């Protein structure tokens, strides 16, 4: 697994799967400062019809004990073009 964070986007690579996404700027800044990201790979589906950037839905999803107990939690070092 690897995470590449560059201004305006990030790329998560898991074996043969690459996913490029545009996270919020505050996420990119925090990952840049910390040098890692805390990722949660949930086994439960995201609520139907909910937008990925909806803070209320995210808060409800990540505080659901059953969802978090069945999820994989990963602290992943983040690379940048400078590192």
DAURRA-V107245 format. One record per pair of residues at least 6 apart in sequence whose C-alpha atoms are under 8 Angstrom apart, sorted by sequence separation. I is the first residue (numbers start at 1). J is the second residue. If there is no record, write none. Layout:
# DAURRA-V107245
I_J ; I_J
This chain:
# DAURRA-V107245
4_10 ; 5_11 ; 12_18 ; 13_19 ; 31_37 ; 52_58 ; 61_67 ; 62_68 ; 3_10 ; 4_11 ; 11_18 ; 12_19 ; 50_57 ; 3_11 ; 4_12 ; 11_19 ; 12_20 ; 3_12 ; 11_20 ; 2_12 ; 3_13 ; 10_20 ; 11_21 ; 47_57 ; 1_12 ; 2_13 ; 9_20 ; 10_21 ; 1_13 ; 2_14 ; 9_21 ; 10_22 ; 1_14 ; 9_22 ; 10_23 ; 1_15 ; 8_22 ; 9_23 ; 8_23 ; 46_61 ; 8_25 ; 9_28 ; 8_28 ; 7_28 ; 6_28 ; 5_28 ; 44_67 ; 43_67 ; 42_67 ; 5_31 ; 42_68 ; 5_32 ; 43_70 ; 44_71 ; 42_70 ; 43_71 ; 42_71 ; 41_71 ; 42_72 ; 40_71 ; 41_72 ; 40_72 ; 41_73 ; 40_73 ; 39_73 ; 40_74 ; 38_73 ; 39_74 ; 38_74 ; 39_75 ; 38_75 ; 39_76 ; 37_75 ; 38_76 ; 36_75 ; 37_76 ; 36_76 ; 37_77 ; 36_77 ; 37_78 ; 35_77 ; 36_78 ; 35_78 ; 35_79 ; 32_78 ; 31_78 ; 3_76 ; 5_78 ; 2_76 ; 3_77 ; 4_78 ; 5_79 ; 6_80 ; 1_76 ; 2_77 ; 3_78 ; 4_79 ; 5_80 ; 6_81 ; 2_78 ; 3_79 ; 4_80 ; 5_81 ; 2_79 ; 4_81
